[in-house]
Protein backbone atom coordinates (compact mmCIF):
# COMPACT_ATOMS: atom_id res chain seq x y z
CA UNK A 1 0.00 0.00 0.00
CA UNK A 2 1.00 3.44 -0.71
CA UNK A 3 1.51 5.65 2.26
CA UNK A 4 -0.28 9.01 1.57
CA UNK A 5 2.16 10.85 3.80
CA UNK A 6 5.06 9.83 1.55
CA UNK A 7 3.58 11.89 -1.27
CA UNK A 8 3.65 15.18 0.73
CA UNK A 9 6.46 17.61 0.10
CA UNK A 10 8.49 19.12 2.91
CA UNK A 11 7.28 22.42 4.41
CA UNK A 12 9.57 25.32 3.53
CA UNK A 13 9.84 28.42 5.70
CA UNK A 14 8.65 31.66 4.13
CA UNK A 15 11.45 34.12 3.59
CA UNK A 16 11.14 37.28 5.67
CA UNK A 17 9.36 40.21 4.11
CA UNK A 18 11.77 43.07 3.39
CA UNK A 19 10.90 46.67 4.11
CA UNK A 20 12.16 47.81 0.75
CA UNK A 21 10.58 48.62 -1.66
CA UNK A 22 7.92 50.45 0.25
CA UNK A 23 4.28 49.83 -0.38
CA UNK A 24 2.11 52.47 -2.01
CA UNK A 25 0.53 53.40 1.34
CA UNK A 26 3.90 54.40 2.77
CA UNK A 27 4.65 56.49 -0.32
CA UNK A 28 1.32 58.27 0.10
CA UNK A 29 2.10 58.94 3.77
CA UNK A 30 5.55 60.31 2.87
CA UNK A 31 4.01 62.56 0.19
CA UNK A 32 1.43 63.90 2.66
CA UNK A 33 4.14 64.61 5.23
CA UNK A 34 6.22 66.51 2.67
CA UNK A 35 3.19 68.53 1.61
CA UNK A 36 2.26 69.30 5.24
CA UNK A 37 5.79 70.40 6.10
CA UNK A 38 6.01 72.60 2.98
CA UNK A 39 2.66 74.26 3.67
CA UNK A 40 3.53 74.89 7.32
CA UNK A 41 6.86 76.48 6.32
CA UNK A 42 5.15 78.73 3.76
CA UNK A 43 2.43 79.77 6.21
CA UNK A 44 4.92 80.53 8.97
CA UNK A 45 7.05 82.62 6.58
CA UNK A 46 3.99 84.60 5.49
CA UNK A 47 2.96 85.14 9.12
CA UNK A 48 6.43 86.30 10.00
CA UNK A 49 6.46 88.72 7.05
CA UNK A 50 3.00 90.04 7.97
CA UNK A 51 4.04 90.38 11.57
CA UNK A 52 7.18 92.29 10.55
CA UNK A 53 5.27 94.76 8.35
CA UNK A 54 2.65 95.35 11.03
CA UNK A 55 5.24 95.88 13.77
CA UNK A 56 7.29 98.25 11.59
CA UNK A 57 4.18 100.34 10.97
CA UNK A 58 3.40 100.45 14.70
CA UNK A 59 6.99 101.38 15.59
CA UNK A 60 7.07 104.13 12.99
CA UNK A 61 3.80 105.56 14.26
CA UNK A 62 5.03 105.60 17.85
CA UNK A 63 8.03 107.83 17.12
CA UNK A 64 7.36 111.40 18.23
CA UNK A 65 8.96 113.10 15.19
CA UNK A 66 6.21 112.08 12.78
CA UNK A 67 4.38 114.59 10.64
CA UNK A 68 0.86 114.20 9.29
CA UNK A 69 2.31 113.15 5.92
CA UNK A 70 4.51 110.50 7.54
CA UNK A 71 1.54 109.00 9.34
CA UNK A 72 -0.52 108.95 6.14
CA UNK A 73 2.35 107.28 4.29
CA UNK A 74 2.63 104.54 6.92
CA UNK A 75 -1.12 103.92 6.84
CA UNK A 76 -1.17 103.76 3.05
CA UNK A 77 1.76 101.33 3.07
CA UNK A 78 -0.08 99.11 5.55
CA UNK A 79 -3.25 99.25 3.46
CA UNK A 80 -1.34 98.51 0.27
CA UNK A 81 0.39 95.57 1.92
CA UNK A 82 -2.68 93.99 3.42
CA UNK A 83 -5.30 94.90 0.83
CA UNK A 84 -3.19 93.95 -2.19
CA UNK A 85 -3.02 90.36 -0.91
CA UNK A 86 -6.78 90.12 -0.89
CA UNK A 87 -7.17 91.51 -4.47
CA UNK A 88 -9.74 93.77 -2.97
CA UNK A 89 -11.41 96.48 -5.03
CA UNK A 90 -10.50 98.88 -2.21
CA UNK A 91 -6.81 98.38 -3.03
CA UNK A 92 -7.27 99.98 -6.45
CA UNK A 93 -9.29 102.93 -5.16
CA UNK A 94 -6.99 103.41 -2.19
CA UNK A 95 -4.34 105.31 -4.14
CA UNK A 96 -6.76 108.07 -5.11
CA UNK A 97 -8.07 108.77 -1.61
CA UNK A 98 -6.79 111.90 0.09
CA UNK A 99 -7.85 114.26 2.84
CA UNK A 100 -11.28 113.75 4.33
CA UNK A 101 -12.15 110.85 2.01
CA UNK A 102 -9.06 108.99 3.24
CA UNK A 103 -9.95 109.58 6.88
CA UNK A 104 -13.58 108.59 6.35
CA UNK A 105 -12.41 105.39 4.63
CA UNK A 106 -10.21 104.52 7.62
CA UNK A 107 -12.87 105.52 10.13
CA UNK A 108 -15.53 103.38 8.44
CA UNK A 109 -13.38 100.28 8.88
CA UNK A 110 -13.35 100.68 12.66
CA UNK A 111 -16.03 99.09 14.83
CA UNK A 112 -18.67 101.46 16.17
CA UNK A 113 -17.30 102.12 19.68
CA UNK A 114 -13.83 102.85 18.30
CA UNK A 115 -14.87 105.17 15.49
CA UNK A 116 -13.88 108.79 15.69
CA UNK A 117 -16.64 111.36 15.71
CA UNK A 118 -17.49 113.27 12.55
CA UNK A 119 -16.11 116.46 14.11
CA UNK A 120 -12.83 114.72 14.97
CA UNK A 121 -12.45 113.44 11.40
CA UNK A 122 -13.27 116.90 10.07
CA UNK A 123 -10.65 118.51 12.34
CA UNK A 124 -8.02 115.99 11.26
CA UNK A 125 -8.87 116.58 7.61
CA UNK A 126 -8.56 120.36 8.01
CA UNK A 127 -5.12 120.06 9.58
CA UNK A 128 -3.79 117.30 7.37
CA UNK A 129 -2.07 119.52 4.82
CA UNK A 130 -1.23 122.46 7.05
CA UNK A 131 1.71 123.17 9.28
CA UNK A 132 0.19 121.75 12.42
CA UNK A 133 1.05 121.72 16.06
CA UNK A 134 2.03 118.66 18.04
CA UNK A 135 -1.49 118.19 19.40
CA UNK A 136 -3.02 117.56 15.97
CA UNK A 137 -0.18 115.22 15.02
CA UNK A 138 -0.69 113.34 18.28
CA UNK A 139 -4.44 113.00 17.61
CA UNK A 140 -3.78 111.67 14.11
CA UNK A 141 -1.13 109.34 15.50
CA UNK A 142 -3.59 107.92 18.04
CA UNK A 143 -6.22 107.53 15.31
CA UNK A 144 -3.69 105.70 13.12
CA UNK A 145 -2.60 103.39 15.94
CA UNK A 146 -6.22 102.61 16.76
CA UNK A 147 -6.83 101.75 13.12
CA UNK A 148 -3.73 99.53 12.96
CA UNK A 149 -4.63 97.68 16.14
CA UNK A 150 -8.32 97.18 15.46
CA UNK A 151 -9.14 97.53 11.76
CA UNK A 152 -6.06 96.66 9.74
CA UNK A 153 -7.44 94.21 7.15
CA UNK A 154 -4.99 91.38 7.83
CA UNK A 155 -3.65 92.32 11.20
CA UNK A 156 -1.85 89.30 12.60
CA UNK A 157 -3.79 87.83 15.52
CA UNK A 158 -0.64 86.45 17.08
CA UNK A 159 1.19 89.75 17.56
C-alpha positions as CSV (number, residue, x, y, z in Angstrom):
1,X,0.0,0.0,0.0
2,X,1.0,3.4,-0.7
3,X,1.5,5.7,2.3
4,X,-0.3,9.0,1.6
5,X,2.2,10.9,3.8
6,X,5.1,9.8,1.6
7,X,3.6,11.9,-1.3
8,X,3.7,15.2,0.7
9,X,6.5,17.6,0.1
10,X,8.5,19.1,2.9
11,X,7.3,22.4,4.4
12,X,9.6,25.3,3.5
13,X,9.8,28.4,5.7
14,X,8.6,31.7,4.1
15,X,11.5,34.1,3.6
16,X,11.1,37.3,5.7
17,X,9.4,40.2,4.1
18,X,11.8,43.1,3.4
19,X,10.9,46.7,4.1
20,X,12.2,47.8,0.8
21,X,10.6,48.6,-1.7
22,X,7.9,50.4,0.2
23,X,4.3,49.8,-0.4
24,X,2.1,52.5,-2.0
25,X,0.5,53.4,1.3
26,X,3.9,54.4,2.8
27,X,4.7,56.5,-0.3
28,X,1.3,58.3,0.1
29,X,2.1,58.9,3.8
30,X,5.5,60.3,2.9
31,X,4.0,62.6,0.2
32,X,1.4,63.9,2.7
33,X,4.1,64.6,5.2
34,X,6.2,66.5,2.7
35,X,3.2,68.5,1.6
36,X,2.3,69.3,5.2
37,X,5.8,70.4,6.1
38,X,6.0,72.6,3.0
39,X,2.7,74.3,3.7
40,X,3.5,74.9,7.3
41,X,6.9,76.5,6.3
42,X,5.2,78.7,3.8
43,X,2.4,79.8,6.2
44,X,4.9,80.5,9.0
45,X,7.0,82.6,6.6
46,X,4.0,84.6,5.5
47,X,3.0,85.1,9.1
48,X,6.4,86.3,10.0
49,X,6.5,88.7,7.1
50,X,3.0,90.0,8.0
51,X,4.0,90.4,11.6
52,X,7.2,92.3,10.6
53,X,5.3,94.8,8.3
54,X,2.6,95.3,11.0
55,X,5.2,95.9,13.8
56,X,7.3,98.2,11.6
57,X,4.2,100.3,11.0
58,X,3.4,100.5,14.7
59,X,7.0,101.4,15.6
60,X,7.1,104.1,13.0
61,X,3.8,105.6,14.3
62,X,5.0,105.6,17.8
63,X,8.0,107.8,17.1
64,X,7.4,111.4,18.2
65,X,9.0,113.1,15.2
66,X,6.2,112.1,12.8
67,X,4.4,114.6,10.6
68,X,0.9,114.2,9.3
69,X,2.3,113.2,5.9
70,X,4.5,110.5,7.5
71,X,1.5,109.0,9.3
72,X,-0.5,108.9,6.1
73,X,2.4,107.3,4.3
74,X,2.6,104.5,6.9
75,X,-1.1,103.9,6.8
76,X,-1.2,103.8,3.0
77,X,1.8,101.3,3.1
78,X,-0.1,99.1,5.5
79,X,-3.2,99.3,3.5
80,X,-1.3,98.5,0.3
81,X,0.4,95.6,1.9
82,X,-2.7,94.0,3.4
83,X,-5.3,94.9,0.8
84,X,-3.2,94.0,-2.2
85,X,-3.0,90.4,-0.9
86,X,-6.8,90.1,-0.9
87,X,-7.2,91.5,-4.5
88,X,-9.7,93.8,-3.0
89,X,-11.4,96.5,-5.0
90,X,-10.5,98.9,-2.2
91,X,-6.8,98.4,-3.0
92,X,-7.3,100.0,-6.4
93,X,-9.3,102.9,-5.2
94,X,-7.0,103.4,-2.2
95,X,-4.3,105.3,-4.1
96,X,-6.8,108.1,-5.1
97,X,-8.1,108.8,-1.6
98,X,-6.8,111.9,0.1
99,X,-7.9,114.3,2.8
100,X,-11.3,113.8,4.3
101,X,-12.1,110.9,2.0
102,X,-9.1,109.0,3.2
103,X,-9.9,109.6,6.9
104,X,-13.6,108.6,6.3
105,X,-12.4,105.4,4.6
106,X,-10.2,104.5,7.6
107,X,-12.9,105.5,10.1
108,X,-15.5,103.4,8.4
109,X,-13.4,100.3,8.9
110,X,-13.3,100.7,12.7
111,X,-16.0,99.1,14.8
112,X,-18.7,101.5,16.2
113,X,-17.3,102.1,19.7
114,X,-13.8,102.9,18.3
115,X,-14.9,105.2,15.5
116,X,-13.9,108.8,15.7
117,X,-16.6,111.4,15.7
118,X,-17.5,113.3,12.6
119,X,-16.1,116.5,14.1
120,X,-12.8,114.7,15.0
121,X,-12.4,113.4,11.4
122,X,-13.3,116.9,10.1
123,X,-10.6,118.5,12.3
124,X,-8.0,116.0,11.3
125,X,-8.9,116.6,7.6
126,X,-8.6,120.4,8.0
127,X,-5.1,120.1,9.6
128,X,-3.8,117.3,7.4
129,X,-2.1,119.5,4.8
130,X,-1.2,122.5,7.0
131,X,1.7,123.2,9.3
132,X,0.2,121.7,12.4
133,X,1.0,121.7,16.1
134,X,2.0,118.7,18.0
135,X,-1.5,118.2,19.4
136,X,-3.0,117.6,16.0
137,X,-0.2,115.2,15.0
138,X,-0.7,113.3,18.3
139,X,-4.4,113.0,17.6
140,X,-3.8,111.7,14.1
141,X,-1.1,109.3,15.5
142,X,-3.6,107.9,18.0
143,X,-6.2,107.5,15.3
144,X,-3.7,105.7,13.1
145,X,-2.6,103.4,15.9
146,X,-6.2,102.6,16.8
147,X,-6.8,101.7,13.1
148,X,-3.7,99.5,13.0
149,X,-4.6,97.7,16.1
150,X,-8.3,97.2,15.5
151,X,-9.1,97.5,11.8
152,X,-6.1,96.7,9.7
153,X,-7.4,94.2,7.2
154,X,-5.0,91.4,7.8
155,X,-3.7,92.3,11.2
156,X,-1.9,89.3,12.6
157,X,-3.8,87.8,15.5
158,X,-0.6,86.5,17.1
159,X,1.2,89.7,17.6
